Amino acid sequence: QVKLAESGGGLVQNGASLRLTCAASGRSVSNHFMAWFRRAPGKEREFVAGVHWNGPTTRYGESVKGRFTVSRDSTKNTLFLEMSSLKSEDTAVYYCAATIRWATNVPTSAPLYEEWGQGTQVTVSP
């Protein structure tokens, strides 16, 4: 089993930057897709960005392309989400997720992920 723990959320102003961290422990994630999702109040969970742990493949949701960057530090088993030019509509709980499911690209559907962190709140004030 993979355990995921997010951190780095907080309250920032419109236009600010923030970096989220997801620490993976337990089972190795070397064969996993890792992703960030978010859920805003009253909305469905949304795919934000993802990466294959051992490959160059990355994928982004349309609403964050050009503003967010996903990366990982394999030596520390840590996934990052660098967020810039934050907007009020980015306000949500952000979740880290992992799946060992084979796919040709990073899965964007939440039910395809087996492991989830507890989430970290990001609030962007106008």
Secondary structure, 3 states (H helix, E strand, C coil): CEEEEEECCEEEECCCCEEEEEEEEECCCCCCEEEEEEECCCCCCEEEEEEECCCCCEEECCCCCCCEEEEEECCCCEEEEEECCCCHHHCEEEEEEEECCCCCCCCCCHHHCCEECCCEEEEEEC
